[in-house]
Structure formats: C-alpha cells, structure tokens
C-alpha cells in the first residue's frame, strides 16, 4: 500500500544515497546530507521503495544492515553478478579465516585460547587478518588466567555478510535444512531463462482459459 506521506523527492533522495554509498545508510548519515529542517523517515521511505521495487519486479531491493540500510541485488542473480565482476567477494577470506570468524560470531565474546581450543590450531595470524579487515574487534578482557583479550564481530562483519544484527546468523538446524534442500542457492543464467519462460507459458495458459 502506497504511503502518500512520502514524497517522490524524498524517495529519490534516499535512493540516490543508497546507490552512491558503499556503506549502510543510517538515519544519522541521512540527516547530515539533507538541509536543516527537512525530515525524512528513512525506515518508512525504504519500505515504500521496496514495495515499488517488488511491484515492478526489480532485480534489487533494500535490506537492513547493522544500524542502516543498503541496496543489494536479488539473491538469484548472484551468479550473473559474480560472473560480471569475475570474482567472489567472500572468497577473499581463506577457509581458516572464515572458520575462525564463524567461531567468534557464534561464541562472542570469546578469547584467543578459547578459539584455538575449538579449532585445534594457532589463530594468531588469522586474528590479525580479521582485525585488519575490521571484521572483528577487541571488546575487553576475560577473567581467565592471564586475562586474554575478548573478540567480537563488528558492524563491518554485518555489512560483509548482509546481516542486520548478530541474531540474524542462521542456527545450526537452519543451516542443515538450507544445505539439504538447496534453498536460497543462486541460479544460473540458464535456470533464470527457463523460469521466465515457464512463467510466461503459465500466463498465456491462464489467458486462454479466461478467454
């Protein structure tokens, strides 16, 4: 349902900022970019934009990431986008880094000795890499002997993996179901074409029945 309280100008303004920014757009960032006295409800504007994208079957939408919003492509076009840029962004992280990051994400706050007990290997180099990439940060010290540093994930971690909050991390049971049923897997270009042709064929059949 259209929100008549949101002007076209406000939607265009928010959309332009979302497209131009490589980080999530927050209410604070938005406020800094507009004239004093001009108010824009970011959440409501995003909701209205997403409704329009859905109705017009766009290949992108706006999703909450951390404390803000970011414009992203629909998951089923991931293979097409990946082929275009000829690289997989997530592949930049090694398996060891991803494994360590997963341990931190699910066990945070967690210390280096605890991470190493889970993984069974030394994690010094991997932790340094994750800190440099700002995917994790130090949140304090443990009460354990030696008071080792405690690590937690960051806003950059949420942005990197397209999450709104750490609570959005999939549960183990959900992961098992996801991989067993193959849900949310990006589609190939051939599959997308077949899906489109099937949809068109069904639409024509329905028209014949109605006629």
N, C-alpha and C positions, 0 to 999 in steps of 0.2 A: 504494500500500500504506500502510495506516494506521500511524502511529508511536505505539505505546502509551506511549512515554516522555513524550509531550507531553500535558499535562493540558488539559481544556476551559477551565479558568480562565486558563491561560497564553495559549491561542489567543484567548480573548475579550479579554484584556488588550491583546495586540498589535493585534488588530483594532480595538479602540476607539481606540487611539493613532493608528493609521494613518488612520482616518476623521476624527479630530479635528484632525490636523496638516496644514498646508498646505506643509510641507517634508518631505523624506525622513526617515524614522525610522531612526536609526543605532543600533548597539549601545550607544554611549555615551549617547545620549539616553534609550534604554530603561532603562539602568541607573540613570540619575538619577531615573526616575519610579517605580521599584519599591522595596520595602523592602530594607534591608541583609540580605544573606544569602540572598535569593531570586534564583535564577539562571534566566534564560530564554535559550535558544539562539534568537536571532532568525531566523537563516537556516533552521534546521530547522522552526521554527514557521511561517514564511512558506511553506515548501514544503508543509507539511501543510494549511495554509489553502487554498492554490491547488489542491491535489488535491480538496478538498471543494467548492470553487467550480466546478471542472471537472465533477465528478460531478453536481452539482446544476444545472449549466448557468446559472450566474450571469452577469450582464452586466458583471462586473468581475473583476479579478484584481490580484495584487500583483506589481510589477516592480521590479528593481534599478535604482536611480537614484543615480549617484555612489557614495558610501560607505554608502548606506542603502537603504530600500525605500519605495515609495509605492503607494497603491491607485489604480487607474485603470480607466476603462471600456473594454470591448472595442472595438476599432477600428471594427467595422462599425456601431456605434451613434453614431459621431461626428456624423453629420448630425442625428440626433434630438436629441442633447445640444446641438449648436450652435444648433438652432432654439429650444430651450428657453431658453437664456441669451441668444439673439438677438445673438450676437457671436462672432467667431472670434478666440481669444486671440492666435494667431500673426499675425493681420492688424494687430496694434498696431505691429509693426515695418514700416517702409517698405521698399520694394524695395531702395533704396540701403543700408539698414541690414542687411538680410538678405544682400545680396551681399557687403558688407564682412565680415560675420560669417562667411560661408562661406569667404572668403579666409583669414581668421585661423584658423578651425577646421582647415582642411586644410594650412596652411603654418606654423602656430605652432612656435616663437616667430617673430614677424615684425614688422618695423618699419613706421612710417608711410610712409616713402618707398617701401618695397617694396610695400606695399598699393596705394599710388597708382600705381605702375608697372603693376600688374596691372589695376586698374580704369580708369586713364586720367583720373581726376578727383581733385580735392582731397577728402580724407576727414576733415578736422579736425572738422567739426560732427557727422558720423556717429560718429566715435570717441568724442566727448564723450557722445553719447546712449548708446552701448553701455556706456561706463564708468559712467554714472549708473545704468543699469539693472543693473549688476553682472554683465553677460553676458561681459565681458572684464576683464582686469586687467593691470597692468604687471608683467612678470617680471624686468626688468633692462634693460641697455643693450647695444646692438650694438657690435661692434668697428669698424664702418664709420666713415668721417669724420663728425665731429660727434656720434658716439656716441648715435644716436637711441634712444628707448625701444623696448622689445620688448613685444609684446602677445600674450597667450594667453587661451584661454577659461577659464571658471570653473565651479565646482560649480553655480551658478545656471543657466549655459548648459545643463549636462547635465539639470537638472531641467526646464527650459523645454521642451527638445526630447525629453524622455523617454529619455535615454541613460544607460547605466551608466558608460561610460568614453569618452574621445575615440576609442578604437579601434573603437567601435560605429558611427561615422559610415559611411554607405554609400559603397562605392567607386564610381568613375565608371561602371564596367561594370555594377554592380548597379543604379545609378540608371537607366541606359539600359534595362535589362531591366524594371525596375519600371514605368517610364512606357510602354514599348512594349506590355507585356502587361496593364497596368492593374491590377496586383496591389496588395493592401492598400488599395484605394480604399474610402472609407466608402460604405455602402449607403444608399439612400433608404428611407423607411418602406414604400413600396410593394414594393420589392425584398425587404425583410425579410419582409413578409407572404407574398409568393409563395414565398420559400424555405421558410418554415414550413409552408405548405400542401402544397408538394411533398414535404417530409419526412414529413408526416402521411399523405399519399397512399401513399408508398412503404411506410410502416409497416403500413398497412391491407392492401396487396397481399401483403406478407410473411406477415401473419397468415392470410390466405385460403389461401395456398399451404401453410402449415404445417397448417391445419385440414383 
